[in-house]
Amino acid sequence: VRLIMSSACSLLKCGLAFHRKCLDVCQVECEHRKGILFGVGLSLLPWDRPDEVPFVVLRCTTEIESRALSGVYRVSGSKPRIQKLCQAFETQREQVDLSDLSPHDITSVLKHFFKELPEPLITFDLYNDFIAMETAAMTNDNIHNLRELLEKLPPNRYSTLKHMMCHLHRVSENYEENKMSPGNLGIVFGPTLLRPLLSVDMSMIALLETSYQAVLVEFLITHCDQIFNLQQRPSTPPPPAPTAPLPETPPRASCPLSEETSTTQDRGASSKERPHSVEVKTAMKKCST
């Protein structure tokens, strides 16, 4: 509800006053604060499946990867355009058209979505366990321990984290063009994807732990294939190696075999007694004459 005066407007519910020319921007900001998408816990979002990735994350990452990746996540977007795009997601949901928008606005909206989560993607109760992880080197123990921790996340958080790490891995593969290495992406997304439940006494500790957050996210980006089991694995185990060398393949005949001869040889191959195969071959020749 708003009260419009001669040259100014005031929102009666929140008491915000602004010039009439700023109505659009201020209205977007006010409606954004009480939306159903940004600033809402993941468990409260509408889900079709328990392991679904939020549609705003899917739309933004798909659009980013379809564009040139120069400067993504390194250059911030325009704040008014970011606010309008957030409001468009709130009202239009999957129908939002991103084709004409700046990629920097889209990446900023994606970062804003994770930053505004009441509880970060990696939950508060697992924060200390993740920070204590040894990620200096990729070892089987490190990968195994990380997998065990990740499996404690709710399905939607696990799927969203997996999607984001794979997306950022693809972005980092264009490092020569966009200058965003896994380390740089870890600095950008580390404090956004995991943070402690802060109190007044812990604010300085959390500030000091930003480097650990960045290193952990860098490790997840770099080794996402191994951590999330994305490597293609055979559905059945490979056959055991032969204990003896295989016989050499006999040379191919220079002229085609007749139908009777090939049939006889097929039957002879299935028999273990050579005299029997010779008798069959002689009998078939007599029948053909």
N, C-alpha and C positions, 0 to 999 in steps of 0.2 A: 504494500500500500504506500503510495507516495502523495505528497501534497505539493502541487505545482503553484508557485507564486509568479509574480510578474517577471522576474529575471533570475529566480533561483528555485531549486527543488529541494525537498527534504523527504527522506524515507522515514515514515513514522515508526516502523518497527525497530530500526537500528539507530535512528537519530542522525544519519549521515546527511550533511547539507552540501550542496554543490551548485555550480552554475548550470544553467539550462543547456549550454553548449556541450557540457560534459555529461549529459544525461546518459548517452549510450554507453560510454566507458564505465561510469560509476554503476549503472544498472547491471552491467555484465559482472562486475566485481562482486556486487552484493549477491546476485543470484548464484554466482559460482560458489560462494561460501556455504550455501545451503543446498547444494546439488546432491545428486544421487550417484555420482561417479567419482569426482575428485574429492579427496579428503574423507572417503568412506572406506571402512575396512574391507579387505578382500572377501571375507566371509559374508558380507552383506550385499555384495554385488550379485546381480542375477546370473545364474549359472545353468547351462543346459547339461553339463557333465561335471562331476566333482574334480576332474583334472584339467578343466578348460583354462585357457589363457585369456585374460581380459581382452575384449574386442579392441579397446583403444590401443593396447600394446601391439596386437596383430596388425591393425591398420597402419600405425606409425612405422613399425619396423619394415613392413612390406613396401611402403612408399619410399622409405629411406633407401632401401637396397635397390629399388628400381631407378633411382636417380644417380647422378654423378656423386661420388662420395668425397668430394673435395671439401675440407673444412668441417665435416659433420662432427658434432659434439665438441668442437673446438671454438666455434663462433656461436654466440648466443643470438636468439631471435629478438624481435621487437616485442616489448612488453604489452602494448595495446593489442597487437595481433595475436599474441599468445593467449590473452584473456578472451578474445573473441572466439578463438579456435576451441578453447576449453568449454565455453558456453555452447558452441555448436555441437560438440560431442555430447554435452548434457542433454540437449534438446533433440538433435537429429540422430544421434547414436551412429549406427553403421552407415547411414545415408550421407555422412559428411563427405564432401568432395575435397580431396587434398591435392589434386593434380596441378592447380595453379598457385599453390602456396609455397613459400620459401622453405627449403629443407631445414634451415636453421630454426624456423618457427616450429616445425614438426618435431625436431629433436628436443627442443626446449619443452614442448608439451609432454613428451614422453618422460623426460627427467622430472618434470613437475608432478606427473602422476605418481611416480614412486616416492618423491620427496614428501608429498602430502599424505601418504598412507599413515594412519594412526600408529600402526605397528609395521616396521619395515618388512621387506620381503623375507629376509632371514630373521626369524622371530627373536624376541628379547631373551627367551629362556635358553636359546642355543648360542647366544652371542659369545659368551666366555669360552665355550667349547671351540667355536670357530677361530677366535682370536688366538687361542692356545695352540692351534694346529701348526705343525712344522711344514712350511711351504718353501723352504730354501732350495729344495731339489725335488725332482719328480722321482719318487721311489714307489715300489709296489705297496709298501706300508702306508705311505702318505695317501695314495689313491684309495686304498681300502678304507682308511680311517675317514677320509672325506665322504666317501660313498655312504658309510654307516651314518654319519651325521646328516647328510642330505636326505636320507630315507626317513628321518624323524620329522621332516617338514610335512605339513598337510599337502594333499595331492595338487591342489591348485597353485600353491606356492612353489612346489617342486617343479611343476610344468612351466610356470612362468619364469623361474630362474633358469631352467634349462634353455628355454626359448631365447632369453636375453643373452646368455653366455654364447650361444651359437651365433646369434646376430652380431654381437660385438666381436666375435672371432672373425667373422666374414669382413667386418669393417677393418679390423687390424691387418687383414691380408692385403689391403690397399694402402699400406703405410707410406709407400713412396709418394702417393698422391695426396692423402689426407693428413699425413703426419701424426696419425693417431695409432700409436703402438699399444700392445696390451698394457704396458706400464702406464701410459697416459690415460687410457680408458679406465684403468683401475683407480687412478687419482680422481677422475670425474665421478665414477659410480660407486666407489668404495663407501664413503660416508652416507650415500643414499640408499644402498641396498642392505646395509647392516649398521646398526648403531645401538648403543646400550640404552637401557631405561634410565634416563638421567635424573639425578637429584642435584641439589646445589653443590654438594661436596664432590660430586663426580664430574662436574663440567670440565675441569682442567684435565682429569684423567682421560675423558673422552677425546679431548683435543689432542692429547699426546698419542692416542691410539689410532689416529687417522692414517698414519703410515702403515700400520698393520692391516687396517681395512683395505687399503689400496693394494697391498701385496697379495692379500687373499683373493681379491677379485681378479687381479692380474693372473694369478695361478689358475683360477677357474676358467678364465678366457683362453689362456694358452693351451691348457690340457683338457678342454671341454669334451673332446672326442673320447678320451680314456675315462674321464670321471663319470660321464653320463652314458657310457656304453654305446657310443654312436658308431663304433667301428663295425663293419659288416662281418658277421660271424656265420660260418656254415651251419645249416640246420641239422646235419648229421656229421658225426666225427669222420675224419678222413680214414681211408683204409690203411692198414699197417704196411710198412715197407716190406718188400719181398726179401726173404732170407737167402735166396739164391738168384743169380743173374737170370734174366728172362732169355729164352731162346731167340736167336735172330730170326727176323721175318724172312721167309723164303722169297726168292725173286718172282715177280709177277710173270705169268705166261705171256709169250709174244703174240699168240693168236687166241681168239676167244674160244672158250670151251662150249661144246654142244650141251643142249639141255639135259640129255641123258647122262653125259659124263659128269656135269656139275651135280646132278641129283644123286648119282652114285657116290661121288666123293663126299657129299654131305652125309649120306648114310654111313659111309665108311669111317668118317671122322668121329661119329657117335659110337662106333664099335671099338672095343679094345682088342679084338682078335683080327689080325691082318688076313689070314686065309679066308675068313668068312666074307670080308669085303671084296676080295678078289672073286669069289664065287658069285656074289650078287652082280658084280660088274660083268662077268662073262654071261650070266643068264640074261641080262638086259640087252646085251649086244645081239644074242641069238633072237630075241623077240623083235628087235628092230629090223633084222634081216628077213 
